[in-house]
Amino acid sequence: MTRREQLTEHLSFFKELGVDGVSRDPIWRVRAVATPCSALPTAPGPDREATPDTLNEIRSDLGECTRCKLHAGRTTLVFGVGNPDADLVFVGEAPGRDEDREGEPFVGRAGQLLTKIIASIGLTREQVYIANVIKCRPPNNRNPELDEVHTCEPFLFRQIDVIRPKVVVALGAFAIHTLLGTDQAISRLRGHVYAFRGAKLVPTFHPAFLLRSPERKRDVWEDMKTVRALLESR
Ligand code: URA
């Protein structure tokens, strides 16, 4: 693809996301970091006293996990994928059919949109880390149940503590509610930045929701600008 074609594709994606102009004004760069983190709502942080972990150790602790009932219906445990030193981690809900088959998060239609969202801030899937709250596909894609969340989330928290990203993006109400420990409406939670396990957490809509409600892509673009500003801040 020529550079001109790449640029055309990039601009048409921005249009698809609802971006109707590009500003050089640096003002938005500071917007997201204007609130000191100490003033932000917090969620529990890592236990810095604990023995250092690695992603391989976490994966091998999981093994062929049978800790909850979801193991019975899964094809593949979907651990997570991407850069173990990523500054940016995306957290979704749970694997769907495609992910269960391929063993990788966000590879179906919603995943293709997530890849474009990542590209919109100049990054690739290989540069970030992608995981889910739940590692095994719930039957018929039902919402994960509380006991399943309680069993599985410590492994995600360990992954985040090992990666130590600057920014965690929680995709959709389920991930947002689980990570922040709240059931407030996503419309109230979006647009703010939260402290989470030593990182900044940005809540945004799930790509599967965007496929049904494309008019909300504009909001996701706003959230991604916040993410970019946080990544660029010291
Ligand atoms: N939806 C999710 O929340 N996670 C996936 O991995 C795929 C779809």
Residues whose N, C-alpha, C, O or C-beta is under 5 A from the ligand:
A	BS01	URA	G92 E93 A94 P95 G96 E99 P105 F106 A110 N132
